């Protein structure tokens, strides 16, 4: 069971699934439904400070290299295109709504990048991402629990 918890948390911090994949993985491996929600949510929230550090420190250093810069511009354009209109027009609420959508391409990674690109205050961006992640986790969690047979 401990290994399944670790794997669920790793999926929750992974850019390939985030908690949208971590929660169903945990529930399908018989982890307590409340523990699964809490651990996957916390793991997903921890992405924001790591990504913020990366964008502030590491990214600036690596932008000197052509191939990295090309890839960073591609990722930045995708995040800006996905969240751009909402974040520019609605700020905090637009970013929160963008992150809470439990669909591929929206989540804390794209939300952190969008907040960075639009120059949002870090505290506001963190709060918007956290609330969005929480609502997204609730949607995924409830949907998965109901699909597995409901709350016992």
Secondary structure, 3 states (H helix, E strand, C coil): CHHHHHHHHHHHHCCCCCHHHHHHHHHHCCCCHHHHHHHHHHHHHHHHHHHHHHHHHHHHHHCCCHHHHHHHHHHHHHHHHHHHHHHHHHCHHHHHHHHHCCCCCCCHHHHHHHHHHCCCCHHHHHHHHHHHHHHHHHHHHHHHHHHCCCCC
